[in-house]
Amino acid sequence: MDAVLRRAAARLFMGIIVTAALADPAAALPRCQVQPVDRGGPAILIDGEPHSPLLFMGNNQFGRDEVIARQIRMAGKAGVRIFSCNLWLDWHGGETKNAEALERFFAANPDGYLYFRIWVGPSPDWARAHPEHCLTQADGTRRDWASPSSEAWREDAGEELKRVVRRIADGPYGDRLIGVCPLYLETGEWFYPDTNAFWDYSPANLAAFRQWLRGEYRNERRLREAWGDPDVTFDDATIPNPQARQAAAFGPFRGPAQQAAIDLTRFQSESVADAIAHFARCIKEASDGRLLAGAFYGYSIELNGNGPRALGHSGHLAFARLLDCPDIDVIHAPYSYFQRKIGPVSYTHLRAHETVLDLVCRLLLE
């Protein structure tokens, strides 16, 4: 009799384990896509139902959540069902703060859908433990932000992001979550802070730059010819100093003598784009491909207003790389910060999945 009971208990225990393994939090999420509808513009499909890609974005970082909640309620009454707010990774105290934010904002629009924004920068403890992975200037000044090229940061922050997505998917609002927009660098818009400061001389960025050079040139003979340096190797190539990065041959344009600086500019933009793509992949993995993944990027017009070197050193020059990324659904960019007055002409930036050629042709036709 005891043996029978033991076998029955074992079967029950195994059944519980199998059931728990099959209970995928992502299954509660709606399946979301961005697709053109009826040969028209793009729409957000939520479980096959098209929604206008119009959403209310509330910035709940400044202690005025009651204002954001009121605006979310007003937007919902006006028919805007998708709203966005800021949430946090666990290493920024996210578990408690996120639960409070979700309860507050869904109370304002219970039938709404959430597309949340989240800062993926490291915690102060992580930065102290990984100083060689933090943004660094040529004089050694360090900031408690991880280098975009840091694999250690990407991996650790990516796991934090997955944890947040899965917790929400498994919670009371899982069926209302439709997407995530990772934020990082200046104002969360993925460009380097103070682009006239010539970031990033961290050991992590240097190692990644050398690896990029290996992939770009394949052999050291080609590297030496391009850089005009008969002694440079993949193992001792350095990040050009600020004077070399500032030099130009023809006005703002660089010539062959500045190839090392040109390579650094390309590398750092590709590194930012690759970091965005990494977090987009984390969102897809945590949601079984159900959620939208977006990012702020492609400020190819706007950043010129931030200074003569701002665009070149911004990290925003690898737009095509993100357009080719299968995990990116949405690219956000603002109307001009410098021309927002009523009356004068203004401009915005490229929409997601619109190439520069498409834009030029459309402008010529108009």
Secondary structure in CASP SS format (residue, H / E / C, confidence):
PFRMAT SS
TARGET T0000
AUTHOR 0000-0000-0000
METHOD secondary structure of the structure
MODEL  1
M C 1.00
D H 1.00
A H 1.00
V H 1.00
L H 1.00
R H 1.00
R H 1.00
A H 1.00
A H 1.00
A H 1.00
R H 1.00
L H 1.00
F H 1.00
M H 1.00
G H 1.00
I H 1.00
I H 1.00
V H 1.00
T H 1.00
A H 1.00
A H 1.00
L H 1.00
A C 1.00
D C 1.00
P H 1.00
A H 1.00
A H 1.00
A H 1.00
L C 1.00
P C 1.00
R C 1.00
C E 1.00
Q E 1.00
V E 1.00
Q E 1.00
P E 1.00
V C 1.00
D C 1.00
R C 1.00
G C 1.00
G C 1.00
P E 1.00
A E 1.00
I E 1.00
L E 1.00
I E 1.00
D C 1.00
G C 1.00
E E 1.00
P E 1.00
H E 1.00
S C 1.00
P C 1.00
L C 1.00
L E 1.00
F E 1.00
M E 1.00
G C 1.00
N C 1.00
N C 1.00
Q C 1.00
F C 1.00
G C 1.00
R C 1.00
D H 1.00
E H 1.00
V H 1.00
I H 1.00
A H 1.00
R H 1.00
Q H 1.00
I H 1.00
R H 1.00
M H 1.00
A H 1.00
G H 1.00
K H 1.00
A C 1.00
G C 1.00
V C 1.00
R C 1.00
I E 1.00
F E 1.00
S E 1.00
C C 1.00
N E 1.00
L E 1.00
W E 1.00
L C 1.00
D H 1.00
W H 1.00
H H 1.00
G C 1.00
G H 1.00
E H 1.00
T H 1.00
K H 1.00
N H 1.00
A H 1.00
E H 1.00
A H 1.00
L H 1.00
E H 1.00
R H 1.00
F H 1.00
F H 1.00
A H 1.00
A H 1.00
N C 1.00
P C 1.00
D C 1.00
G C 1.00
Y E 1.00
L E 1.00
Y E 1.00
F E 1.00
R E 1.00
I E 1.00
W E 1.00
V C 1.00
G C 1.00
P C 1.00
S C 1.00
P H 1.00
D H 1.00
W H 1.00
A H 1.00
R H 1.00
A H 1.00
H C 1.00
P H 1.00
E H 1.00
H H 1.00
C E 1.00
L E 1.00
T E 1.00
Q C 1.00
A C 1.00
D C 1.00
G C 1.00
T C 1.00
R E 1.00
R E 1.00
D E 1.00
W E 1.00
A E 1.00
S C 1.00
P C 1.00
S C 1.00
S C 1.00
E H 1.00
A H 1.00
W H 1.00
R H 1.00
E H 1.00
D H 1.00
A H 1.00
G H 1.00
E H 1.00
E H 1.00
L H 1.00
K H 1.00
R H 1.00
V H 1.00
V H 1.00
R H 1.00
R H 1.00
I H 1.00
A H 1.00
D C 1.00
G C 1.00
P C 1.00
Y C 1.00
G H 1.00
D H 1.00
R H 1.00
L E 1.00
I E 1.00
G E 1.00
V E 1.00
C E 1.00
P E 1.00
L E 1.00
Y E 1.00
L C 1.00
E H 1.00
T H 1.00
G H 1.00
E E 1.00
W C 1.00
F C 1.00
Y C 1.00
P C 1.00
D C 1.00
T C 1.00
N C 1.00
A C 1.00
F C 1.00
W C 1.00
D C 1.00
Y C 1.00
S C 1.00
P H 1.00
A H 1.00
N H 1.00
L H 1.00
A H 1.00
A H 1.00
F H 1.00
R H 1.00
Q H 1.00
W H 1.00
L H 1.00
R H 1.00
G H 1.00
E H 1.00
Y H 1.00
R C 1.00
N C 1.00
E H 1.00
R H 1.00
R H 1.00
L H 1.00
R H 1.00
E H 1.00
A H 1.00
W H 1.00
G C 1.00
D C 1.00
P C 1.00
D C 1.00
V C 1.00
T C 1.00
F C 1.00
D C 1.00
D C 1.00
A C 1.00
T C 1.00
I C 1.00
P C 1.00
N C 1.00
P H 1.00
Q H 1.00
A H 1.00
R H 1.00
Q H 1.00
A C 1.00
A C 1.00
A C 1.00
F E 1.00
G C 1.00
P C 1.00
F E 1.00
R C 1.00
G C 1.00
P H 1.00
A H 1.00
Q H 1.00
Q H 1.00
A H 1.00
A H 1.00
I H 1.00
D H 1.00
L H 1.00
T H 1.00
R H 1.00
F H 1.00
Q H 1.00
S H 1.00
E H 1.00
S H 1.00
V H 1.00
A H 1.00
D H 1.00
A H 1.00
I H 1.00
A H 1.00
H H 1.00
F H 1.00
A H 1.00
R H 1.00
C H 1.00
I H 1.00
K H 1.00
E H 1.00
A H 1.00
S C 1.00
D C 1.00
G C 1.00
R C 1.00
L C 1.00
L E 1.00
A E 1.00
G E 1.00
A E 1.00
F E 1.00
Y C 1.00
G C 1.00
Y C 1.00
S C 1.00
I C 1.00
E H 1.00
L H 1.00
N H 1.00
G H 1.00
N H 1.00
G C 1.00
P C 1.00
R C 1.00
A C 1.00
L C 1.00
G C 1.00
H C 1.00
S C 1.00
G C 1.00
H C 1.00
L C 1.00
A C 1.00
F H 1.00
A H 1.00
R H 1.00
L H 1.00
L H 1.00
D C 1.00
C C 1.00
P C 1.00
D C 1.00
I C 1.00
D C 1.00
V E 1.00
I E 1.00
H E 1.00
A C 1.00
P C 1.00
Y C 1.00
S C 1.00
Y C 1.00
F C 1.00
Q C 1.00
R C 1.00
K C 1.00
I C 1.00
G C 1.00
P C 1.00
V C 1.00
S C 1.00
Y C 1.00
T C 1.00
H C 1.00
L C 1.00
R C 1.00
A C 1.00
H C 1.00
E C 1.00
T C 1.00
V H 1.00
L H 1.00
D H 1.00
L H 1.00
V H 1.00
C H 1.00
R H 1.00
L H 1.00
L H 1.00
L H 1.00
E C 1.00
END
